[in-house]
Amino acid sequence: MINPENNPDFLNDFLAYSSTILNKSENTIKEYNYDLAHFLKYIVFKYKLTDIKDEELIKNIKINDLDIDVLERISLPDIHSFLAYLRTCYSSKPATLARKTASIKVFFRYMCNKTKKLSHNPAQDLETPKLGKRLPKYLTLEQSKELLDAAATVGVNHGNHDNSERNFAIITILLNCGLRLQELININISDIDFENNKLNVIGKGNKERTIYLNKACINAINKYLEARPRDGVKFNSRDALFLSEQKQRISRRTVQYIVKNELKNAGIEKADIYSVHKLRHTAATLMYKYGDVDIRALQELLGHESISTTQIYTHVDNDQVRNAVERNPLANL
């Protein structure tokens, strides 16, 4: 949770603007707050506006009373210095540095262009760290079947609570529909059209899309609904599809734990490298590889804003590449 009392007013104003006007998700707002608070604490340290002398204690610096005039002093080299500090002290990867860079850029655009409270934008020429092209990690078809079998037979038990139907439904939906973690958590029972086997999902940017549920998903959901608690459910979670043992909407951490535990139950090698998001990659890869799915349809299903994001799945199937060469009419000459 974000505590506004720990932030200077101008940072809270930016977060409010990002939430209400830019319609950024709750997770994005949290990332903005974390990234920018860390950046401002580093600036206070760099400008020697604190008694703290140790770089490792920068996160302990208080910035709630930081004067906006300090922002006028910030230059592009200061931002580069912050990114170097992250790389040195935290071994931050390019993807993390790219996210920090994006947060800083959007913040200074707001301060300069929207509020006009700054006379210059130190991040105007800030370049995003280059990311190495990496193919997504995903489970094979056989591993995916093993994971579903494990979720169906083992489950996760906590005390007197048997959550096997819930956990199996979660794994089934992730592997069949490729939902993001937050999208899965946010599913309400009222979002499901059982007559037409459809699910309305609210994705990034508050954009709504329709997911068509196959027989496996419908069967898993119906079986879970039979076991889903009916009494004592928290008021604000009564419509939530997936509930925790506290009878409230399931948390991100719990879903992450379920996936990790079921991967171990399935005996999948190097299970620790896989995550909820890796199951999203798995669903997309299996649909593209075995389902003869058009790339545009896959883009719509996954909720990608740009087709370029979806196209990564056209590069993961070595069998298709090999077959394409073998089917060249010149292959046997």
C-alpha positions in Angstrom: 0.0 0.0 0.0 1.1 3.6 -0.8 1.4 5.8 2.2 0.9 9.4 0.9 2.4 10.8 4.1 5.8 9.5 3.1 5.7 11.4 -0.2 6.1 15.1 -1.1 2.9 16.7 -2.3 4.1 17.0 -5.9 4.7 13.2 -6.0 1.2 12.5 -4.6 -0.3 14.9 -7.2 1.5 13.0 -10.0 0.2 9.6 -8.7 -3.3 11.0 -8.5 -3.1 12.3 -12.1 -1.7 9.0 -13.3 -4.5 7.1 -11.6 -7.5 9.3 -12.6 -6.5 11.0 -15.9 -4.1 8.5 -17.4 -6.2 5.6 -16.0 -3.1 3.6 -14.9 -3.6 0.4 -13.0 -3.1 0.1 -9.3 0.1 -1.9 -9.9 1.5 0.8 -12.2 0.8 3.4 -9.6 2.6 1.4 -7.0 5.6 1.0 -9.4 5.6 4.7 -10.1 5.6 5.5 -6.4 8.4 3.0 -5.6 10.6 4.1 -8.5 10.2 7.8 -8.0 10.5 7.7 -4.2 13.8 5.8 -4.6 15.0 8.3 -7.2 14.2 11.3 -5.1 15.9 9.7 -2.1 19.0 9.2 -4.2 18.9 12.8 -5.3 18.7 13.9 -1.6 21.7 11.7 -0.9 23.7 12.9 -3.9 23.1 16.6 -3.1 24.0 15.9 0.5 20.7 17.1 1.9 20.8 14.4 4.5 23.0 13.2 7.3 23.0 9.7 5.8 26.4 8.9 4.3 26.1 5.3 3.3 24.7 4.4 -0.1 23.1 1.2 1.3 20.9 3.4 3.6 19.5 5.6 0.9 16.1 4.0 1.2 15.8 5.2 4.8 15.9 8.8 3.7 12.7 10.8 4.3 11.4 12.8 1.4 7.9 13.9 2.6 9.1 17.5 3.1 11.3 17.7 0.0 11.1 21.1 -1.6 10.1 21.2 -5.3 13.0 23.6 -5.9 15.3 20.6 -5.6 13.8 19.2 -8.8 15.1 22.3 -10.7 18.6 21.3 -9.9 18.3 17.8 -11.4 20.2 17.2 -14.6 20.4 14.4 -17.1 23.8 13.2 -15.6 22.1 13.0 -12.2 19.6 10.5 -13.7 22.4 8.5 -15.3 24.1 8.5 -12.0 20.9 7.1 -10.3 20.7 4.3 -12.9 24.4 3.5 -12.4 23.8 3.3 -8.7 21.0 0.8 -9.2 23.2 -1.3 -11.4 26.1 -1.2 -9.0 24.2 -1.6 -5.6 21.3 -3.7 -6.7 22.6 -5.5 -9.8 19.5 -4.2 -11.5 18.8 -5.8 -14.9 18.2 -3.8 -18.1 14.4 -4.5 -17.8 14.3 -3.0 -14.3 16.4 0.0 -15.4 14.1 0.5 -18.4 11.1 0.6 -16.0 12.8 3.1 -13.8 13.6 5.2 -16.8 10.0 5.1 -18.0 8.8 6.2 -14.5 11.2 9.1 -14.4 10.4 10.3 -18.0 6.6 10.3 -17.4 7.0 12.1 -14.1 9.1 14.9 -15.5 6.8 15.3 -18.5 4.0 15.8 -16.0 5.9 18.3 -14.0 7.0 20.3 -17.0 4.1 20.0 -19.5 1.1 19.6 -17.3 1.8 21.5 -14.1 4.4 23.9 -15.6 6.1 23.8 -12.2 9.5 23.1 -13.7 11.3 25.3 -16.2 13.2 22.4 -17.9 12.9 18.6 -18.3 16.1 16.8 -17.4 14.7 13.6 -18.7 13.8 14.9 -22.2 16.9 13.3 -23.8 17.0 10.3 -21.5 17.4 7.1 -23.4 15.8 3.8 -22.4 18.4 1.1 -21.6 18.7 -1.3 -24.4 17.1 -4.7 -23.8 18.6 -7.9 -25.1 16.0 -9.8 -27.2 15.0 -12.9 -25.2 12.6 -15.5 -26.1 9.9 -16.2 -23.5 10.3 -19.2 -21.3 7.3 -21.6 -21.5 6.3 -25.1 -20.6 6.1 -27.8 -23.3 2.8 -29.4 -24.1 3.9 -32.5 -22.1 4.9 -30.4 -19.1 1.6 -28.5 -19.3 -0.3 -31.8 -19.1 1.8 -32.9 -16.2 1.0 -29.6 -14.4 -2.7 -30.0 -14.9 -2.5 -33.6 -13.7 -0.7 -32.5 -10.6 -3.2 -29.8 -9.9 -6.0 -32.2 -10.3 -4.7 -34.9 -8.0 -2.5 -33.2 -5.4 -3.8 -29.8 -4.7 -2.7 -27.6 -1.9 -4.1 -28.3 1.6 -4.0 -25.8 4.4 -5.2 -27.1 7.7 -8.8 -28.3 7.3 -9.2 -26.5 4.0 -9.0 -28.4 0.7 -8.4 -25.9 -2.2 -7.8 -28.5 -4.9 -10.8 -27.5 -7.0 -9.9 -23.8 -6.8 -6.2 -24.4 -7.6 -7.1 -26.7 -10.5 -9.4 -24.1 -12.0 -6.7 -21.4 -11.6 -4.1 -23.5 -13.4 -6.6 -24.5 -16.1 -7.6 -20.9 -16.9 -4.0 -19.7 -16.9 -2.9 -22.5 -19.3 -5.9 -22.2 -21.6 -6.6 -18.5 -21.7 -3.2 -16.8 -21.1 -4.5 -14.3 -18.6 -2.3 -11.9 -16.7 -2.1 -12.4 -13.0 -4.1 -9.3 -12.1 -6.7 -10.2 -14.7 -7.2 -13.6 -13.1 -7.5 -12.1 -9.6 -10.1 -9.6 -10.8 -12.5 -12.1 -12.3 -16.0 -11.8 -10.9 -18.6 -14.5 -11.2 -20.8 -11.9 -13.0 -18.1 -11.5 -15.6 -18.8 -15.1 -16.8 -21.5 -15.7 -19.4 -22.1 -19.4 -18.7 -24.8 -19.6 -21.5 -22.3 -18.6 -24.2 -19.1 -19.7 -22.4 -17.6 -16.2 -22.4 -15.6 -14.2 -19.9 -15.2 -10.4 -19.9 -11.8 -9.4 -18.8 -10.5 -5.9 -17.8 -6.9 -5.7 -18.9 -4.2 -3.1 -19.0 -5.4 0.5 -19.4 -8.8 -0.6 -18.1 -9.5 -2.1 -21.6 -12.2 -4.7 -21.8 -11.9 -7.8 -23.9 -13.8 -11.1 -24.3 -12.3 -14.5 -23.7 -14.1 -17.5 -25.0 -13.9 -20.3 -22.5 -13.3 -23.9 -23.7 -14.8 -27.0 -22.2 -11.9 -27.5 -19.9 -12.3 -24.1 -18.4 -16.0 -24.3 -18.0 -15.8 -27.7 -16.3 -13.1 -26.5 -13.9 -15.0 -23.4 -13.0 -18.2 -25.2 -12.4 -16.5 -27.8 -10.3 -14.9 -25.1 -8.2 -18.1 -23.1 -7.8 -19.7 -26.2 -6.2 -16.9 -26.2 -3.6 -16.5 -22.3 -3.3 -17.5 -21.0 0.2 -21.0 -19.6 0.4 -21.2 -18.4 4.0 -19.0 -15.8 5.6 -17.6 -14.4 2.4 -16.4 -10.8 2.9 -18.9 -8.2 1.6 -16.6 -6.7 -1.0 -15.6 -10.2 -2.3 -19.0 -11.8 -2.7 -18.8 -11.6 -6.5 -15.1 -12.6 -6.7 -14.6 -15.9 -8.5 -11.5 -17.0 -6.6 -11.5 -16.7 -2.8 -8.7 -17.1 -0.2 -9.1 -19.1 3.0 -10.0 -15.8 4.6 -13.1 -15.8 2.3 -12.0 -12.7 0.4 -10.7 -12.1 -3.1 -7.5 -14.1 -3.6 -4.2 -12.2 -3.5 -1.4 -12.0 -6.0 0.9 -13.7 -3.6 -1.4 -16.6 -3.0 -1.8 -17.3 -6.8 2.0 -17.1 -7.2 2.4 -19.6 -4.4 -0.2 -21.9 -5.9 1.5 -21.9 -9.3 5.0 -22.5 -7.7 3.7 -25.3 -5.5 1.8 -27.1 -8.3 4.9 -26.9 -10.6 6.9 -28.6 -7.8 4.1 -31.2 -7.4 4.4 -31.9 -11.1 8.1 -32.6 -10.8 8.9 -30.1 -13.5 12.6 -29.5 -13.7 13.8 -26.0 -12.8 10.3 -25.2 -11.6 11.6 -22.1 -9.8 12.2 -20.3 -13.1 8.5 -20.5 -14.0 5.9 -18.0 -12.8 2.3 -17.0 -13.4 3.5 -14.9 -16.3 5.4 -17.9 -17.8 2.1 -19.8 -17.9 0.7 -16.9 -20.0 3.6 -17.4 -22.3 2.9 -21.1 -22.3 -0.8 -20.6 -23.3 0.2 -18.2 -26.1 2.9 -20.6 -27.4 0.7 -23.7 -27.3 -2.1 -21.9 -29.1 0.2 -20.6 -31.8 2.1 -23.9 -32.2 -0.8 -26.4 -32.1 -3.9 -24.3 -32.7 -3.2 -22.8 -36.0 -4.1 -19.4 -34.4 -3.8 -16.3 -36.5 -1.4 -13.8 -35.0 -4.1 -11.1 -34.9 -6.5 -13.3 -33.1 -3.7 -14.2 -30.6 -3.1 -10.4 -30.1 -6.8 -9.9 -29.3 -6.9 -12.8 -26.9 -3.8 -11.7 -25.0 -4.8 -8.1 -24.9 -1.7 -6.8 -26.5 -1.9 -3.2 -27.7 0.8 -3.7 -30.3 1.1 -6.6 -32.7 4.9 -6.4 -32.3 4.4 -7.7 -28.7 2.5 -10.7 -29.9 5.0 -11.5 -32.7 7.5 -12.8 -30.3 5.5 -16.1 -30.3 6.2 -16.5 -34.0 9.9 -17.0 -33.1 9.7 -19.6 -30.4 8.6 -22.6 -32.5 11.7 -24.2 -33.9 9.7 -27.1 -35.2 7.7 -24.8 -37.5 10.9 -23.2 -38.7 12.5 -26.6 -39.4 9.4 -27.8 -41.2 9.2 -24.7 -43.3 12.7 -25.4 -44.7 11.9 -29.1 -45.2 8.8 -28.3 -47.1 10.6 -26.1 -49.6 10.0 -27.6 -53.0 13.7 -27.5 -53.7 14.6 -29.6 -50.6 14.8 -32.9 -52.4 16.5 -31.8 -55.6 
